[in-house]
Amino acid sequence: MTPRQADRVYLGWEYAMLHPHPGPPPRRPVPPGQERLDPGWVLAQQREERRLSLPLKAGAAAGAALAALTGALGAAGALTPALTATGLVAWLAATMWCARGV
């Protein structure tokens, strides 16, 4: 605080800093590096995908085989045309459902 002088008129308050200026703001933290894929993790994901889709692959193969068998039996005359058409539609629908899941 400065001493008062007799020849001046003081009309208010005088600004006095309670704390010194803190200085420049701190630097921003460096962002973390980009995450990288672990090749072992990718291989494990692919292995699990193959294991989980195995029943669907087997179902698609079985449906295709049964559709071919139904078509062959219909062509040989062992099945009626209506039964052959119904069987082909059913087995091909099952095959497509399984193949879509794969």
N, C-alpha and C positions, 0 to 999 in steps of 0.2 A: 504494500500500500504506500502511496506517495504521501509525503507530508503536505499539510494544507498551507496554502499561501494566503496571506491576509488581503492582497490586492485583487483576488479573484472571487467571483460569486459562484457558489456551487449549487446547482439546481436539482440534482438527482443523485443517482447512484453511479458508482464507478465500477466498471467490469473488472473483476479479478478472477483469474483462472484458478480453480480449485485443484485441478490435476493437469499435469503437462500433456501436450498433444501426444497421442499414442503412436504416431508415426504412420507409415504407409500400411495399407491393409495387407494381410498375409497372402502369399501366393496361393493360387487355386491348386488343389491336389491334382496330380497327374492321373488321368483316367486309366483303369486297368487295361491290360492288353486284351486283344481279341481272343475269345476262347477258341480252342482248336479241338477238332474231333479226334478222339483216340481211335486208331485203326482197330484195336482189339474190341472196343465197344461196338463199332460198326459190324465187325464180323460176328459178334455175339447176337446182335439184332437180326442179322440175316439168317443165322443158324436157327434162332427161335422162330422166325417167320416161316422157314421151311418146315420145321417140326409142327407148327400149328396148322399149316395148310395141307399137311399130308392126308388127313381124312377127306378133305374136300377134293383133292386130286384123285384119290382112290374112288370116291363116289362118282366123279365125272367119268373116269375110265369105265367103271362098272355100268353106268347108265348108257354110255356109248356102245358098249359091248352088248348089253341087253336090247338096245334099239336095233342094232345090226342083226341080232339073233331073231328078234320079232319080225324084222323085214324079210329075212331069209325064210323063216317059217311061213310067212304070208305068201311069198313068191312061190314056195314049193307047194302051196295049197293045203298045208296042215292047219292054217288058221283062216277064219272067215275074213273077208275084206273089212268089215266093221271092227272086228276085234284087232286086226292088224293095224288099222288106222288109229284106234284108241291106244293101243300099246305103244305105237311109234310116238304119238303126241305125248303120252305120259313119260316115257323114258327120255325123250329129247328135252322135255321140260325139266326133268330132274337133272339131266346132264348140264343144261344151261344154268340152272340155279347153282350147282356146285362149281361150275367153271367161272361164274361171275364172282363167287366168293374167293376164288384163288386170286 
